[in-house]
Amino acid sequence: MTDIRFGTDGWRALIADEFTFENVARCAQGLCAYLKEVGTAERGLVVGYDTRFLSPEFAETVAAVCSAQGIKVFLANQPAPTPVLSYNVLHHQTAGAAIITASHNPSQWNGFKFKPEYAGSATQEITDRLEESIAQAAPASVGAHSVAEGRNSGLIVDLDPSPPYLDRIASLVDLGAIKEAGLDVVVDSMYGAGGGYLPTLLRGGKTTVKELHGHRNPAFPGMEQPEPIAHNLTEISTLIAQEGPNKGASVGIALDGDADRVGIIDERGRFITTLDTFSILAQYLLEQKQQRGALVKGVTSSIALNKLGEAYGVDVHEMRVGFKNIGPKMTEVDALMGGEESGGFAFRGHIPERDGILSGLYFLEYMATTGDSPSQLLERLISKVGPHSYHRRDIEFEAADRERILQRLNSPGLTEIAGVRIVDSDTIDGRRFHVNDGWLAVRFSGTEPLLRIYAEAATPEMVTKLLDGAMAYLEV
């Protein structure tokens, strides 16, 4: 049987290879056993899905297996973003949510996420227990249970997950200010589950919203994967650049496949790095909204956050990549904001989970209340913490090379990269090398077979030098 392992956020695999109806049923059986073991099964379970190939059918398999185990299921009646489904866990006070999604992975992937009763990513302890429970689950006959039987017994209830979430967002963001600001917003929903949400939330005022790729297309044409990073956003960037500032495009907002990540494009069609977006939003909360609280960052997030922490007198906690690490720390310290390099950010007063829709709205609220453009908001940040450039490279590697790469990476005699002196290093997640006013990090992805190399420095030239040096040293 397939050895099912949960990475930084759920189990992911290739559709029809390891991600099969039988293995999804095993996940559901294991989850049922876990919920019964911890005594929360009677609270029921939210089951939802994204826009990927066969996602609705995989979700129905989960619902059928769980209902056959006597667990009530609130089954989403349409594709829905992960943060929307997560919020429904709190709204309906269920034991958690099982979500069929591979988030930002390429189209041939799908995945199984579990969000416990606190509506955030499952901790390492929980996923360890889930893996054990799934491994012990007897192979299920997928056809032995049906959604119809579950509905007839009252154990499967159809759920529209949108209304509670939309109400919650309206209580957190000044939607009126955004609507009356007269912004011209372009949204790229990347054919994902976030399609339609921002246009719905912002309609009825002077602000206009033009949405690209707001419908379902499991092939995600025109992009390597539904991840809101620069090379996947050429269409929206070109559109905004052609319209230009003051000619019909104020900002671009892109959402990933399950809308828990955000990407921002400025008024000239230039992508604002995810590190800068994190820092801009943190500065908004600290400076404009005068809120206080700790910041929780993944180790590959910007050192600008550390500088903001010093400037505003708030703690900054650095964690391993993944909201299974960041979310619990946010709860522990009642953090103001948490986030990671991937473009996923969470906020106090909502859920301890990434929310791309809320992140985009806070960015718009910042623009609306200050009258500044995205590039001016970036200038605000730079004036506070100094200039920073950043880039990430994703490298495919042969499994046989993993040990060799690790040995090179952890060499005790490494004192420089590309002639740049290493002043310190840490192993919070992978290996991070600290250089003068910057850093270089190398780690293996927890969701894809990739080696990720990251660098941040004062200039783009230094970033390139560090990345090239790391690739040469690691021979990748």
Secondary structure by P-SEA (a helix, b strand, c coil): ccccccccccccccccccccaaaaaaaaaaaaaaaaaacccccbbbbccccccaaaaaaaaaaaaaaaacbbbbcccccccaaaaaaaaaaacccbbbbbccccccccccbbbbbccccccccaaaaaaaaaaaaaccccccccccaaaaaaaccbbbbcccaaaaaaaaaccaaaaaaacccbbbbccccccccaaaaaacccccbbbbbccccccccccccccccccccccaaaaaaaaaacccccccbbbbbcccccbbbbbccccccccaaaaaaaaaaaaacccbbbbbbbbcccccaaaaaaaaaabbbbbbbccccccaaaaaaaaccccccccccbbbbcccccbbbaaaaaaaaaaaaaaccccaaaaaaaaaaaccccccbbbbbbbbccaaaaaaaaaaccccccccccccccccccccbbbbccccbbbbbccccccbbbbbbbcccaaaaaaaaaaaaaaacc
